């Protein structure tokens, strides 16, 4: 039987209380990743310590709670992937973090599915904690806008990297902060949260990542949806705002990245797809051909996390990962692993939110899927912690918004009914 997450908000407006100590610690650490990810360039072990603590607490949490068959199978699968990689590669890895990215996504999504209402309650009952993180992060980024060393060349264009050191790291943290700010606005309706969205937006608009431009637009459309009082007006306003967003992009520093791609096509006679993907489509084709030339067992269960790095190093003299979730998962974990990956998103989305009950335009589901798929296809999603952390929050925001609207509607109808009774009684 399909499990549904409990309502985030009860009929009387009350919230669940998080009583589990480990669960609280996990949520505390989860929110701190926005800070530790920004500072890990300067304090190397910090993020590793937090990640290791997070994974250990995950396993302790699941061992302490009754596991359903589906979760038990997924945890067994995680251990099997560790054993598979040790069997294939021993303990020598191009990037040992690759050993944990996929298991982390599975465990995190399961945690969010099981505790969606508790996370929502924690966010609302720990307003000061959440606001402190948002205040410190935005203050740090604001100061870094005026520091010349916080701008760096990545390839042919110069962009804003703040203290993160790279655009791709900064952009995914900015999307996570955007989610937390949107959550706070959804709950408290304070304009300060809306204005604060400008800072994470500038992180992306002033950076070098074209992929995160699309992700940012999706994030703004989700904010727009919860901002509007009348949901029926969402689609026409979405179109207008979409056009305005495109215009903003083309007057922002990120436009240089698009011009470089255009120049590659016109002046170097480069294939348009290769130019747009910065050459990624070239090694995508090569990698896919090699993956499917393997024997059936490797196609189904994968080649281990070193495979693509070694393959691309031999061919292109650079140990590249796929820059594409679907190819990377297919290579490392096979068709079976790709099925698990896709299933986790279906499981998360269908468990957290029912778009039919939400009574929202179907395009909203398309926006949520685009936020994930576009990033996963042209950059990578599951290998960036903050990108992974942020996605369920956007679903939680939509679910919370729907329940708040229904609660307000019920209160209004009750008040109207009571006023009608009083008037009739007076008559």
C-alpha positions in Angstrom: 0.0 0.0 0.0 1.4 3.4 -1.0 2.5 5.4 2.0 1.4 9.1 2.2 3.1 11.7 4.2 0.9 13.1 7.0 -0.6 16.5 6.6 1.9 19.3 7.4 -0.8 21.4 9.0 -3.7 20.0 11.1 -7.2 21.3 10.7 -6.8 23.5 13.8 -3.6 25.0 12.4 -1.3 23.1 14.8 2.0 21.4 13.8 3.6 18.1 14.6 6.5 18.2 17.1 9.9 16.6 16.3 10.6 14.3 19.4 13.4 12.2 17.9 16.8 13.6 19.0 18.6 12.0 16.0 16.0 13.4 13.6 16.5 16.9 15.0 20.3 16.7 14.7 19.9 15.5 11.1 17.7 18.5 10.2 20.1 20.9 12.0 23.0 19.5 10.0 21.0 19.5 6.8 20.3 23.2 7.0 24.0 23.9 7.9 25.2 22.5 4.6 24.5 25.9 3.0 27.2 27.3 5.2 29.7 24.4 5.3 29.6 24.0 1.5 30.5 27.7 1.1 33.4 27.5 3.5 34.8 24.1 2.6 37.3 25.6 0.2 39.0 27.2 3.2 38.2 24.6 5.8 38.7 21.4 3.8 37.7 18.7 6.4 34.5 20.6 7.5 32.1 19.4 4.8 33.6 15.9 4.9 33.0 15.7 8.7 29.4 17.0 8.3 28.8 14.5 5.4 30.2 11.6 7.3 28.2 12.5 10.4 25.1 12.8 8.3 25.5 9.4 6.8 26.3 7.7 10.1 23.3 9.3 11.7 21.1 8.2 8.8 22.0 4.6 9.4 21.5 4.9 13.2 18.1 6.6 12.5 17.0 3.8 10.2 18.2 1.1 12.5 16.2 2.6 15.4 13.0 2.8 13.4 10.9 0.1 11.8 11.8 -0.3 8.2 9.3 -1.2 5.5 10.3 -3.7 2.8 11.0 -1.0 0.2 13.4 0.9 2.5 15.1 -2.3 3.6 15.7 -3.2 -0.1 17.1 0.2 -0.8 19.5 0.0 2.1 20.6 -3.5 1.0 21.2 -2.0 -2.5 23.4 0.7 -1.0 25.6 -1.8 0.8 25.8 -3.8 -2.4 27.1 -0.8 -4.4 29.8 -0.3 -1.8 30.8 -4.0 -2.1 30.7 -3.8 -5.9 33.0 -0.8 -6.0 35.5 -2.3 -3.6 35.5 -5.6 -5.6 36.1 -3.7 -8.9 38.4 -0.9 -7.7 39.7 -1.9 -4.4 40.3 1.3 -2.4 41.8 3.4 -5.2 39.4 6.0 -6.6 39.7 9.0 -8.9 37.2 10.7 -6.6 36.2 8.8 -3.5 33.2 11.1 -3.0 31.6 9.3 -5.9 31.2 6.3 -3.6 28.8 8.3 -1.4 26.8 10.6 -3.7 24.2 8.1 -5.0 23.7 6.4 -1.6 23.3 9.8 0.0 20.5 10.7 -2.5 18.7 7.5 -1.7 18.9 7.9 2.0 18.1 11.6 2.0 15.0 11.2 -0.2 13.8 8.3 2.0 14.3 10.5 5.1 12.4 13.4 3.5 9.5 11.0 2.4 9.3 9.5 5.9 9.6 12.9 7.8 8.2 15.5 5.5 5.7 16.8 8.1 8.4 16.8 10.8 10.8 18.8 8.7 8.1 21.3 8.0 7.3 21.5 11.7 11.0 21.9 12.5 11.4 24.8 10.1 8.4 26.6 11.6 9.4 26.0 15.2 13.0 26.9 14.6 12.4 30.2 12.8 15.4 32.0 14.6 17.8 29.2 13.6 16.7 29.2 9.9 16.8 33.0 9.8 20.3 33.2 11.4 21.6 30.9 8.6 20.0 32.9 5.9 21.2 36.2 7.4 24.8 35.1 7.8 24.9 33.5 4.3 23.4 36.6 2.6 25.7 38.9 4.5 28.8 36.9 3.5 27.7 36.9 -0.2 26.8 40.6 -0.1 30.3 41.5 1.2 31.9 39.2 -1.4 30.3 41.1 -4.3 32.8 43.9 -3.6 35.9 41.8 -3.3 37.8 41.5 -6.6 39.2 38.0 -5.8 35.7 36.7 -5.6 35.5 37.0 -9.4 37.4 34.4 -11.5 37.9 33.1 -15.0 36.4 29.7 -15.6 37.1 28.8 -19.2 36.8 31.9 -21.5 34.6 34.0 -19.3 35.0 35.7 -15.9 32.2 35.3 -13.4 31.3 35.7 -9.7 32.4 32.8 -7.5 32.3 34.5 -4.1 34.1 32.4 -1.4 33.0 29.1 -3.0 35.8 29.3 -5.5 33.7 27.9 -8.4 30.5 28.9 -10.1 29.0 25.4 -10.0 29.5 25.1 -6.2 28.1 28.6 -5.6 25.1 28.2 -7.9 23.9 25.0 -6.2 24.2 26.6 -2.7 22.3 29.6 -4.0 19.5 27.4 -5.2 19.3 25.8 -1.7 19.3 29.2 0.0 16.6 30.3 -2.5 14.5 27.3 -1.4 14.9 28.2 2.3 14.0 31.9 1.7 10.9 30.8 -0.4 9.9 28.5 2.5 10.1 31.3 5.0 8.1 33.6 2.7 5.5 30.9 2.2 5.0 30.5 6.0 5.4 34.1 7.2 4.6 36.3 4.1 7.3 38.8 5.0 8.6 40.9 2.1 12.1 40.8 3.5 12.4 37.2 2.3 11.2 38.1 -1.1 13.8 40.9 -1.4 16.5 38.6 -0.1 15.9 36.3 -3.1 17.8 38.9 -5.1 21.2 37.8 -3.6 21.1 34.1 -4.5 19.7 35.1 -7.9 22.7 37.4 -8.5 25.0 34.6 -7.6 23.8 32.8 -10.7 23.2 35.7 -13.0 26.8 36.9 -12.4 28.3 33.5 -12.6 29.3 31.2 -15.5 26.7 28.4 -15.3 24.1 28.5 -18.1 22.4 25.4 -16.7 21.6 27.1 -13.4 19.9 29.9 -15.3 17.1 27.4 -16.2 17.1 26.1 -12.6 16.8 29.7 -11.2 13.9 30.4 -13.6 12.1 27.4 -12.3 12.8 28.5 -8.7 11.3 31.9 -9.4 8.2 30.4 -11.0 7.6 28.3 -7.9 7.9 31.4 -5.8 5.6 33.2 -8.2 3.0 30.5 -7.8 2.9 30.7 -4.0 3.1 34.6 -4.2 -0.1 34.8 -6.3 -3.4 34.9 -4.4 -5.4 33.7 -7.4 -3.8 30.6 -8.8 -5.9 30.8 -12.0 -3.8 33.8 -13.1 -0.5 31.8 -12.8 0.0 30.8 -16.4 -0.5 34.2 -18.1 1.7 35.9 -15.5 4.2 33.1 -15.8 4.6 33.8 -19.5 5.1 37.5 -18.9 7.6 36.9 -16.1 9.4 34.3 -18.3 9.9 36.9 -21.0 11.1 39.4 -18.4 13.5 36.8 -17.0 15.0 36.2 -20.4 15.5 40.0 -20.9 17.2 40.1 -17.5 19.6 37.3 -18.5 20.6 39.1 -21.6 21.6 42.2 -19.8 23.4 40.3 -17.0 27.0 39.2 -17.0 26.0 35.6 -17.8 25.1 36.7 -21.4 28.9 36.5 -22.1 28.7 32.7 -21.8 26.0 32.5 -24.5 28.0 34.8 -26.8 31.0 32.5 -26.4 28.9 29.5 -27.4 27.6 31.4 -30.4 31.1 32.4 -31.5 32.2 28.8 -31.4 29.5 27.9 -33.9 30.1 30.9 -36.3 33.9 31.3 -36.1 35.1 27.7 -35.4 32.4 25.9 -37.3 31.7 23.9 -34.2 28.6 21.7 -33.9 25.8 23.7 -32.2 25.1 21.0 -29.6 28.8 20.6 -28.8 29.2 24.4 -28.6 26.2 24.7 -26.3 27.3 21.9 -24.0 30.9 23.1 -24.0 32.0 20.0 -25.8 30.3 17.6 -23.5 28.2 16.0 -26.2 31.4 14.8 -27.8 32.5 12.6 -24.9 28.8 11.7 -24.2 28.6 10.0 -27.5 31.9 8.2 -27.0 31.0 7.2 -23.4 27.6 5.8 -24.4 29.1 3.7 -27.2 31.7 2.3 -24.8 29.1 1.6 -22.0 26.9 -0.4 -24.4 29.8 -2.3 -25.9 30.4 -4.0 -22.5 29.0 -7.4 -21.6 25.4 -7.7 -20.4 26.2 -8.0 -16.7 28.1 -4.6 -16.7 25.3 -3.0 -18.8 22.8 -4.1 -16.2 24.8 -3.6 -13.0 27.4 -1.1 -14.0 31.2 -0.8 -14.1 32.0 0.9 -10.8 32.7 4.6 -10.1 36.2 4.7 -11.7 35.1 3.5 -15.2 34.2 6.8 -16.8 37.2 8.6 -15.3 39.6 6.1 -16.7 37.8 5.8 -20.0 37.9 9.6 -20.7 41.4 9.9 -19.4 42.6 7.4 -22.0 40.7 9.0 -24.8 40.7 12.7 -24.0 43.7 12.9 -21.6 41.5 14.2 -18.9 39.7 12.0 -16.2 36.3 13.5 -16.8 33.0 12.5 -15.2 30.0 12.6 -17.4 28.5 16.0 -16.4 25.2 14.1 -16.9 23.4 12.2 -14.2 21.9 9.6 -16.5 25.1 8.7 -18.3 27.1 8.7 -15.0 24.6 6.4 -13.2 24.3 4.2 -16.3 28.1 3.8 -16.4 28.6 3.4 -12.6 25.5 1.4 -11.6 24.1 0.2 -14.9 20.5 0.0 -16.1 19.4 -1.3 -12.7 21.0 1.7 -10.9 19.4 4.1 -13.4 16.0 2.5 -12.6 16.6 3.1 -8.9 17.7 6.7 -9.6 14.5 7.5 -11.6 12.3 5.6 -9.2 13.6 7.7 -6.2 12.3 10.9 -7.9 9.0 9.3 -8.7 8.8 8.0 -5.1 9.7 11.4 -3.6 7.3 13.5 -5.8 4.3 11.1 -5.5 4.8 10.8 -1.7 5.2 14.4 -0.9 2.7 16.0 -3.1 -0.4 15.0 -5.1 -0.7 17.5 -8.0 -4.3 16.6 -8.6 -5.3 17.4 -5.0 -3.2 20.5 -5.3 -5.6 21.7 -8.0 -2.6 23.4 -9.6 -2.0 23.8 -13.3 -0.2 20.8 -14.9 2.6 23.1 -15.9 3.7 23.3 -12.3 4.7 19.6 -12.4 6.6 20.4 -15.5 8.5 23.2 -13.7 9.4 20.9 -10.9 10.6 18.2 -13.3 12.6 20.7 -15.4 14.3 22.0 -12.3 15.7 18.5 -11.7 16.1 17.1 -15.3 17.7 20.1 -16.9 20.3 20.3 -14.2 20.9 16.6 -14.2 21.2 16.4 -18.0 23.5 19.4 -18.7 25.5 19.7 -15.5 24.9 17.1 -12.8 22.5 16.9 -9.9 23.2 14.1 -7.5 26.9 14.9 -7.3 26.2 18.3 -5.8 24.9 18.0 -2.2 23.1 21.3 -2.0 21.3 20.7 -5.3 20.2 17.3 -3.9 19.2 18.9 -0.6 17.2 21.7 -2.1 14.9 19.7 -4.4 12.6 18.2 -1.8 12.2 21.6 -0.2 10.6 23.0 -3.3 8.0 20.1 -3.2 7.5 20.8 0.6 6.9 24.5 -0.2 4.1 23.6 -2.7 2.5 21.1 -0.3 2.7 23.6 2.6 1.3 26.4 0.4 -1.6 24.2 -0.7 -2.5 23.2 2.9 -2.3 26.9 4.1 -4.6 27.9 1.3 -7.1 25.1 2.2 -6.9 26.1 5.8 -7.6 29.7 5.1 -10.4 28.8 2.8 -12.0 26.6 5.5 -11.7 29.4 8.0 -13.3 31.9 5.7 -16.1 29.6 4.9 -16.6 28.9 8.6 -16.7 32.6 9.4 -19.2 33.2 6.6 -21.3 30.4 7.8 -21.2 31.6 11.4 -22.0 35.2 10.3 -24.9 33.9 8.3 -26.3 32.0 11.3 -26.0 35.0 13.5 -27.8 37.2 11.0 -30.6 34.6 10.6 -30.9 34.3 14.4 -31.2 38.1 14.6 -34.0 38.0 12.1 
